[in-house]
Amino acid sequence: MALFTLQNLQLSGIAACVPSKEVNNMDYKWISLKEREQLIKTIGVEKRRVVEKGTTTSDMCQVAADKLIEELNWDKSEIEVLVFVSQTRDYYIPQTSSILQDKLGLPQSCIALDIALGCSGYVYGLSVIGGLLNSFGLKKGLLLVGDISSLNAAYRDKSTHPLFGDAGTATAIEIKDGAKPIPFNLQGDGSGHKAIIIPDGGLRNFLSKKSLDYKTVSPGIQRSKLHIHLDGIEVFNFSLREVVPNIKTLLSYHNETLDNIDHIVFHQANKLINETLRKMLRVDKSKMPLSIQKFGNTSSASIPLTIVSELKETIKGKDSRLLLSAFGIGLSWGSTIIQTNNMVIPDIIEYTKPSKR
Amino acid sequence: MNTIEDFILKIESEFDELEPGKLKPESSFREMFDWNSINALVLIAMVKTEYDVVINADDLTKAKTVNDVFKIITSRIK
């Protein structure tokens, strides 16, 4: 079991960037008005931010990173590692982290690498960058996490289109002697890899003319094999089965109880999942922030985005203890406990496509 | 209290559009209200929180009546 603790790490700041374009699910005319109302009430997504064509995850991560570096007053030449976590990269090849290293003006001595994880990506990403800093003897790192899943969802698929929103985030991490230990519990089950999948266009199933054909899967669901497929019930049951035991194992491993946790920040999967998990853990609503009503499910970005959007004011100047729990595509899931000691959190940034010169 | 009556009360409190008293053990839950995948998720969530039992897509396909679902739940209660 991947249960481990990282020492001497401080999360110095988190920034989040979302597209300026907002869509309201009440305007989603593919389904009836009654269905739209039920969707907003149960799944919880009222509004979403979606990118304009041509904007990528890395564009938003870059803006978030620049803002964060500025507010932290970090010297870019001191950043020794950049980890980019996303399933929506700029290109098939090369890796996006190298593009970001260049665009952000980071030194050539900075390690840059991509991690292709989705919903679980923030928690996994924290563990990887924390592990690299510690074991390689580095001082400062940038974790850039985000997705633009809206582009992968078919408009005529009511199970995905109204769910996903886009966002890019940046988290600054540095070595700080004496910082509180950060425990992790990471798990996975690849036998469930088909629960959330884009079947064609990779190397297993090459892109072909047939990949583009729309098929009616069930009422209200028409999509091609280049669109994201989501087995809602399967993912729902997986979440209800695995997330709470994962958290409980982490707590007992770290000799911790939920009473000592100020906030639990879940991946914003959908409101019904998150509310059910909250009830299973028997925690109060005030302890579990939700941002899904404003931004939808933003995949890997949902945890940092929720911290910036919902907790910024609450944790300002405090040393709050946050339990983060992420779960989804892979299947892959994990949890961790972080401290917000003096964390720098700029206001949410809205991304507007730069006009062509 | 694991009775079918109690189960029906729990369903009624989850689904606003259900008229109280209309749902019977022999009712086909698909016909009782506009059955869709979101309603399926709401039912699964309720069963998990109230009974700590997981019902899956297969169960919901096989079960015809409210009583069928209830039987699946009671057979899985630890």
Interface residues (C-beta under 8 A of the other chain):
Chain A: K34 E35 Q38 L39 T42 I43 S159 G232 I233 E234 F236 N237 L240 R241 L272 I273 E275 T276 K279 M280
Chain B: D34 N36 S37 I38 A40 L41 V42 I44 A45 K48 T49 V54 N56 A57 L60
